[in-house]
Amino acid sequence: MLAAALRILHRAGVIRALLPGMRLRDWRVIDGGRSVYLPEQCFDAVPSDVEPDLTDPATIGCLTALLREATGDDHVTVAHPSHNLLDDPWCVWAGGGAMVLGQGPSEGEALKAALLNLAASVPE
């Protein structure tokens, strides 16, 4: 799902490429379920059903950078809005905190939601 959204954003010219260091996870395709790190900026070399590992800190940083590139907002922020970590979702904010781009139960899932929302807004 996220890989497809990233391809949509790439084809629309909104993002340039996947970033080196992103860890990809696919239990069916990649060597018995081991994670692999993307060695270079590419889309074509990655099977379409391979998804970024949303638990990997480097991948979260790369997704944040891609989201900043896609929105043109260098201040896109991912944060937890309260001290009640069990009940409130993580949020991705843009526009100095004026707009929520996505929410999720983890930092990675919030970034995923924001990128999916952004890809859904790209005209076909």
C-alpha positions in Angstrom: 0.0 0.0 0.0 2.7 2.5 1.0 5.0 1.4 -1.8 2.2 2.0 -4.3 1.6 5.5 -2.8 5.3 6.3 -3.1 5.3 5.2 -6.8 2.3 7.5 -7.4 4.1 10.4 -5.9 7.2 9.6 -7.8 5.4 9.3 -11.2 3.7 12.6 -10.5 7.0 14.3 -9.9 6.2 15.0 -6.3 9.2 13.0 -4.9 12.4 12.1 -6.7 13.1 8.6 -5.4 13.3 6.2 -2.5 16.2 7.2 -0.2 19.3 5.1 0.5 19.1 3.5 3.9 15.4 2.8 3.9 14.8 -0.7 5.2 12.2 -2.8 3.3 10.3 -5.7 4.7 8.4 -8.4 2.8 7.9 -11.8 4.3 7.2 -13.5 1.0 9.8 -12.0 -1.3 13.0 -11.0 0.5 15.1 -14.0 1.5 12.9 -15.7 4.0 11.6 -12.6 5.7 14.8 -10.8 6.5 14.8 -7.1 6.2 17.1 -5.5 3.6 18.4 -2.0 3.2 17.8 -0.2 -0.1 21.3 0.3 -1.5 20.6 3.1 -3.9 17.8 5.5 -5.1 15.5 3.3 -7.2 12.0 2.2 -7.7 12.3 -0.2 -10.5 14.6 -2.6 -8.6 12.1 -3.0 -5.8 9.1 -5.4 -6.3 5.8 -3.5 -6.1 4.6 -5.4 -3.0 7.6 -4.8 -0.9 6.8 -2.3 1.9 9.1 0.0 3.9 9.8 -1.2 7.5 7.8 1.3 9.6 9.6 0.3 12.8 13.1 1.2 11.5 14.4 4.6 12.7 16.3 5.3 9.5 13.3 4.4 7.4 11.1 6.7 9.5 13.6 9.5 8.9 13.6 8.8 5.2 9.8 8.8 5.0 9.8 12.2 6.9 12.2 13.6 4.4 10.1 12.3 1.5 7.0 13.8 3.0 8.8 17.2 3.4 9.8 17.0 -0.2 6.3 16.1 -1.3 4.6 18.9 0.6 7.4 21.5 0.0 7.3 22.1 3.7 10.6 21.7 5.5 8.8 21.9 8.9 6.6 18.9 8.6 6.7 17.3 12.0 5.7 13.9 13.4 4.9 13.9 17.1 2.7 12.6 19.8 0.3 15.3 20.9 0.0 14.4 24.5 1.5 12.5 27.4 -1.2 9.8 27.2 0.7 7.5 24.8 -1.8 4.7 25.0 -4.9 6.5 23.8 -3.9 9.3 21.5 -2.5 8.7 18.0 0.7 10.1 16.6 0.2 13.0 14.2 2.0 14.5 11.2 1.6 18.2 11.1 2.4 20.7 8.3 2.1 24.4 8.0 3.6 25.2 11.4 1.1 22.8 13.1 -1.9 24.3 11.3 -2.8 21.1 9.4 -2.8 17.4 10.3 -1.7 15.3 7.3 -2.1 11.9 8.9 -2.5 10.0 12.2 -1.6 6.6 13.4 -0.8 4.4 16.4 2.9 4.8 15.8 5.3 7.3 14.2 5.7 5.1 11.2 2.0 4.5 10.8 1.3 8.3 11.0 3.8 8.9 8.2 2.3 6.1 6.2 -1.2 7.7 6.6 0.1 11.1 5.6 1.8 9.8 2.4 -1.3 7.7 1.5 -3.5 10.8 1.9 -1.1 12.9 -0.2 -1.0 10.2 -2.9 -4.8 10.0 -3.0 -4.9 13.7 -3.8 -2.7 13.3 -6.9 -4.8 13.6 -10.1 -4.7 10.5 -12.3 
